[in-house]
Structure formats: C-alpha cells, structure tokens
Amino acid sequence: MPDTPQVMSVPDAIYHTVHDYPGGVVALASRMGVPASTLTHKANPNNTTHHLRPSELVKLQYMSGNVAILHAMAAALGYTVARATPSQARGSMLAAA
C-alpha cells in the first residue's frame, strides 16, 4: 500500500474542483468573477480550445478551498505537497527540534 493516496489526473482534478463546489459551477464562477459558461468550458477535460491560465488555477483553488489540482500537478511530477504551517516553537529551541 502506498504511503500517499492515489491522486487523480490534473484534468479530472480541475473538473471535480469546479463541479463539486457547493452550489455548482454557477456559484464558483460568481465567486471568481467569470461567466459560468466560460468556467464550464475551461474545466471540461474534452475541450481543446479553452484552458485555465496558471493565475486562474490558483484563484480557482483559493476560492473553492479545494487544492486537489495542486496535489495532482505535484504527483504528475513525482512530488507531494504539504501545507505550510507557521512555527509552533514560539522561540523555544526545544520546541523547534
């Protein structure tokens, strides 16, 4: 059994991030400030003419709170992703170790 769960492909992660958002594509598109039809086209893995720019991918993940796309991209390149957390040491050398 692998140490990390199997991650979906980048196109699938984009599709599911958009379509699984509470309220659907319309709600997420509204939060992002883009037409729902445009976001639908860009999230369609079978569409060869509409694509999400890197800045849109970041905004999509930020607005949705879903970072599956980041995990899928890292996995495709042989990496894993860990959330950055502030130090809990509060200046203590013992806590930092």
Secondary structure, 3 states (H helix, E strand, C coil): CCCCCCCCCHHHHHHHHHHCCCCHHHHHHHHHCCCHHHHHHHHCCCCCCCCCCHHHHHHHHHHHCCCHHHHHHHHHCCCCCCCCCCCCCCCCHHHHC
